Amino acid sequence: MSELIVYVDGFNLYHGLHSRYGRRFLWLDLEKLARTLRPRDQLVKVKYFTASVMNDPGALSRQDAYLQALPAHSGDTVEIIKGRYQAKQKTCRQCGSSWTHYEEKETDVNIAVSLVADVATKSATSAVIISADSDLAPAVRKAKSLAPGTHIMAAFPPKRYSNELKTLMPASFPIGRAKFSGAQLPDQVVDPATGHVIGRPAKWA
């Protein structure tokens, strides 16, 4: 039985889900979803890569609730790895107006480093990357060269696809609606350590 680690590109997944289904499936049970992707493998860990929302208190509050609910529900099985957002000034060439644009940084690098390290140390003999970010291709190539027998594939979020990743990992596939609808956290998640109740955000109902 293969030891499976699932790497979740939170930015790619969130925007794919939101684009296709609105907020309906954002309260996602990552552990349950991961188990459905490779049901015959032994799930070792789900690594969720994200960054804290900036300049939107409502969105940050909803994100914080979700980031509390994941470990409360799944314990050590779900690990959250945070990157950051970087502010960049942009200017319209036609009208000259300027605004601040925020770019998520470090997520693809963090996923790449984790994948290569886990494969090199044999922490994972099977890997699923939930992303369609082709920037991950070099890390996949390195991981495959370090451990040719490792099963590595991408699971594409809704409305996300990479021909480069599909070519590199022919077993890659899109995640269908049924897997998302069947992998939702309870409306109220109780933290077993503190008794704190974390509710699904009203906008995500």
Order of alpha helices (4+ residues) and beta strands (2+ residues): beta-alpha-alpha-beta-alpha-beta-beta-beta-alpha-beta-alpha-beta-alpha-beta-alpha-beta-beta
